[in-house]
Amino acid sequence: MVRFAKTKDTKTEDLADRLHSTAIHLLRLVRVQDAASGISPARLSALSVIVFGGPVSLNDLARAEQVRPPTASRIVDALEAEGLARRSVNAQDRRAVLIEATEKGAAILKQGRKRRVKFLASHLSRLNGAELKDIERAVEAIQKAMKKA
């Protein structure tokens, strides 16, 4: 069960609400760039877990993607069929299977990330230096707040 820290006032909750809304809008804005990959959002998301997190078991992938293992298995089947991922035997437990990205899968994901970042940078370039510095400080503060205790 996730426990939430009690806020001292509604001001913090209001800020959290605005941040939540902004984060969703930001992700929707940059996600448009993913269409250029030609891969479905579910497959791209799973591939992202595999590429940036390293080889992963099917159960861990399903947990990360918040889907059931049969759904994750179908996604991996499709990634394998497209040459983006492969299953391999876990060296520590030969009964277990790991899913890992192929070079092609990693390259496609990294290109997609570059497209997203360039797109976002083009929007950020509209801001002045002080505003950019404010965003930099805010990102650092958000990262600090999100660190696990």
Secondary structure, DSSP 4 states (H G I P E B T S, - for coil): ----PPPSSHHHHHHHHHHHHHHHHHHHHHHGGGGGGTS-HHHHHHHHHHHHH-SEEHHHHHHHHTS-HHHHHHHHHHHHHTTSEEEEE-SS-TTSEEEEE-HHHHHHHHHHHHHHHHHHHHHHTTS-HHHHHHHHHHHHHHHHHHS--
